[in-house]
Amino acid sequence: MNVNRREIEEIIRNLGDIRKGIEGKRVLVTGGAGFLGSWICEVLAEQGAKVLCLDNLVSGLKTNIDPLMDKANFTFIQHDITQPIFFDEPLDIIMHLASRASPFEFDKFPIQILKANTLGIWVALGIAKKHNARFLYTSTSEVYGDATEIPTSEEYRGNVNQIGPRSCYDEAKRCGESFVIAYKMEHGLDVRIARIFNTYGPRMRAEGVYGRVIPRFIEQALSNKPITIFGDGSQTRSFCYVTDQIGGLLKLAFLEDGNGTVVNIGNDEEITILELAKVVKELTKSKSEIEFHPLPKDDPPRRRPDITKAKEILGWVPKVSLREGLRRMREWFREK
């Protein structure tokens, strides 16, 4: 069994009782060809939902959804969600994931990122309002900025530099959350917000020296190239494997009494970036040297979620350890 099939089956198995509520639902997924969006589309289609996948293919990859294109219950729409779009057919749930998310894209595409999380969410919420559809917004741990509360709970209000290089993402996501709550207050929309912490897994792009950290480290290690660390590697992150993350997002989206819920979804296993590089070297039996580069401005020194609410409200806990997730990523890279 290949990595993709195994992971899909694991996500579905871990959904438990909410699987019963998916079949027949009409779900619009914005950013549906992206890393997380494509996994969501595939699981929903597999479970009998009618899936509309909307993506402008600027950061999403068509190859992520190619296996779904022949399915009768899957429709792909190439469109930029910052531009108005209308649907005649009824919609039950909208999952808004459309946005670039890599820190190394923040200085290259700040306006696109701002628009996706302001104009884009305004368009998406307008669609939800018209159809009286439930709305899930994928926010981010970046709304907390350089958090002074570790582990960080949903009640923490953030420590963000609104004019810093990360502000196009941090502040746009904070604004997006405000849009969501405004539509709940003014229009009575059923909404929920997921604050996603660092997530990794198959389909995540390495993109060379400036790519996301785990796929970058693995690609570098497998080719025995230098493993590039920004800063001295003492900064920490908490990494959630994609099967766990998708399970959490779908549990939140299909939770019947979840209106207004804001919940962290991430793994609370904290590790330094230097230690991560050493683990990747060990698992890949790599001869790579570790190379240090200047740390980007405003890079947060620690990230670790408080996932108490996710456990209590969703009955969700991450099940894949970091070492197991890295082993699966190594396997996926070798399958490619």
N, C-alpha and C positions, 0 to 999 in steps of 0.2 A: 504494500500500500504506500503510495507516495505521500509526501508531507502534506500537500494541500487537502487530500481526501481525509487523512487522519485528523487534521485540525478541524475541519468542518464537522466531522462526526463527534469530536470531543465537545465542540461548542454546543451542538444540538443536545447532546446527552446531558450537559451541565445546566441547560435551561430549565429542566424540571417541568413543573406544572404550567408555566407560561407558554409552552409549546402549543397547548390546546387553543390559545387565543390568537395564534398567528395565521392559521389557515384562512384564506378568503379575504384577509384585510388588504386594503389598497394603501401602499406605503410609498411616499416620495422620499428619495434619499438624495440630498444635494451633496455634491462632492463624492458621488457614488462610485467613481472610477479610481478614487484615491486609495491609499493604504488601508485605512479603517473602513471607508465606505464600501469598498469592493467586497470585503469579508461580510459586512452586514447584508449587502445585496444578495450574496450567494447563500447565506444561511436563510434569509427570508424566502428566497425563491425555492429553496430546497424544502421548506416547511409549508409551501402552498400559498404564500402571500402573492398578491399581484404587485410587482415591484416596478416602479418608475425610477430609473437611475438618471440623474441630471448632472452633467459635468462639462466644463469647458475644455477639458483635456490640456490645460496649461500646466498643472502640476499632477493631475491624475493620469494614469496610463491606460490606454485602450486594451493592452494585453491583460490587465487585471480582470477585465470583464468579458474577454473573448469567449470563455467557456459558457457564458450565460446567454450569448446573443441568439442562439437558436431555441431558447426556452419560450414557450407560449405565454408564460406568466411574467416575462421580463421585457421591459422596453427601455432602450437607451435614447436619451435626448441630449444632444450636444448644444449646450446653452450656458451663457454666463449669468448666474443668478442675480448679479447686480442689475440686470436689465429685466423689466417686467415680462412675465410669462403667465398664461392663463390655461386652466384645465377645465374642460367641460365635464369630464367624468368625475364621479365622487372620489374623495380621498379621505382616509381614516386617520392616518398618522403621517407627520412630516418629521424627518430626521435631518437636521441642518448641520452638515459636516464641512461645507465648502469653505476652504481657506488654506493658503500656504501656511506651513507650521514650522519649518526649519529655521533655527536662529541665524543660520548663515544666509538666509534669504531676506532677512529683515532690512538690511541696508540696500538691497538690490530692488526689492519690490514693495516698498512700504505703502505706496498708495493702493496697490492691488489688495494688500492684506487689510488695510483700513476699510476699503470698499466692501470686501467680502463679509466683514463682520459688522458693518453698519447698513449700507445700502442693501447688501445681500440678505441680511437677516430681516430687514424691513419688507423686502419683496416676499421672502419665505413666510413671514408671519401674516402678510396680507393674504397669501394663498390659504394658510391655515384658517384665518378668520372667515374667508368666503365659504370654505367647506366645513367649518366647525370641526376641524381636525385637531387631534392631539399633537402637541409640538415638543420635540426634544432638541435642545441646543447643546452641542458639544463645546463647552467652554474649556478652560485649561488651568493648570496649576500656576501658569504665568500671571493670573490675576492677583496672586499673592505677592508677586515681586520678590524682593529680598526679605523673605519671611523672618520675623523675629520669634515666631512661635513654631517650634519643631517638636513633635510632629504637628502638622498644620491642620487645624479643623476648619470646617465650613464657616464658622463664626468669625474667623480671622478676617479683618477688612483690608489687609494688604499694605505693602510698603513699596510703592511703584514710582519710578522716575518717569513722569509724564512727558518729559522732553528728551529722554535718553534714546539710544539706538534700538532698544527693544519695545519702545512705547507704541509703535504701529500695531504690534500684536497684543501687548499687555492691555493697553487702554481700549483698543478696538474690542477685545473680548469682554472687558468690563462694561463697555457701552452696549455690546450685544446682550449681556445679561440684563441690563436696564431695559432694553427694548422688550425682552421676553416678559419681564415683570409688568411693564406698562401695558402690554396687550392682555395680560391676565387681569389687571386691575380695571382697565377701561372697557374691555370687550368680553371679559369672562372666559377667556381662552384657557383650555387645559394645557398647562406647560410644565416642563421639568428641565433642570439644568444639570449636566454632568461636567464636573471639573476633572479633566483627564490629566493624570500624571504620566511621566515618561513611559511610553509604550513601544514595544519592538516586536518583530516577528517577520515571517516570510512576506514578501511584496514590498518591504521597506527598502528604499533605494540607498545605496552606499554613497554615490555621487562624489567619489574621490576624497581628497584631503578635507574638504569642507562639508562632508555629508553628516548624517545623523550618527551618533557615536558608536552604537553597537554594530550596525552593518558595516560601518567604515573600519572599525577595529578588526572584524572578522575577515573582510576582504583583504585588508592589508596583511593580516597574519597568514592567511592561506597562500598569499603570493610572496611571502617573506619580505615584504616592503616594510619600511619603518612605520611603527604604530604611532600616530600623531596625537599628542595630548596638548591641550591648550591650558596654560598655567602650569602649576607644579603637580597637578593631579590630586590635590588634597580635597577639592570640592566633591561633594557627594550627590548621588542621585538614587532614586528608587525606581527600579525598572519592572514594568508589568508586561507579561507575555500576552500576545495578541488574542489568544483564545480566552484568557481571563477577561481582558478588556471588552471584547465583543459581547461576551456573556453578560457583563455588568451593564453595558449600554442597552442591550435588548431587554434585560429585566426591568430597567428603569423605564424604557419606552412603553412596555406593555403592562406596567404596574397599574392596576385599576384605580387605586386610591392614592395616586402619586402627584396630584395637582399641586404645583408650587414647590415641589421637592428640589433641593439643591444638594448634590452629593458628590464627594470625592470618589473617583474610581482609579485605583492604582495599587501597586504593591508596596507594603511598608517595610520591605527588606532594603536597608540603606547600605550603600557601598561607595568607597571613594573611586574616582575615575582611574587612578593609578592601579588600585587593586583590580578593577575591572579589566584593565589592559593585561595584567599578569594572569588572570584567570583565562582570558581569551588565548593568550600565548600557550598556556598549559594545555587547554582543550584541543587546540589545533596543532600542537607539537611544532610550533612555528620557531623559526630562527630570527624573526624580526627583532630589531632593536627598538627601544622606546625613545621617541623624539619629542622634545618639548618646544612649544610655540607660545607666543604671547597670549595672555588671557583676554578675550573680548571684554569690552566695557560693560559693566552691570551684570556680568554673569553671576547668578546667585551661588553662594558658597555651599548651601545645603538645600536638599529637597527630600521631604519625607511626608507622606500623607497620614492624617488620622482617618482611618477607614471605619470607625465605629458606626457611623450612620449607615454606610453601605451594608455592613453586617446585620444591623438591626432592621432596617427598612426593606432591603432587597433580599436578605438571606444570602448575601454574596461574600465570598472570600476568595482571594487569589489562590490557585492550586498549583501553579507551575513555578518551581523554584528557579532562581536565576541560572544556576548551573544547568538545569534541565532545559530551560529555554535557550540558552547559548548552544547547547548540544544540538537542539533542533534547528537552530539557525545555521549552524555549521553544515548540517545534513542538507538543508535547503540550498545553500550556496553550492554544494557539490552536485546537487541534482540539476541546477540551472544549465 
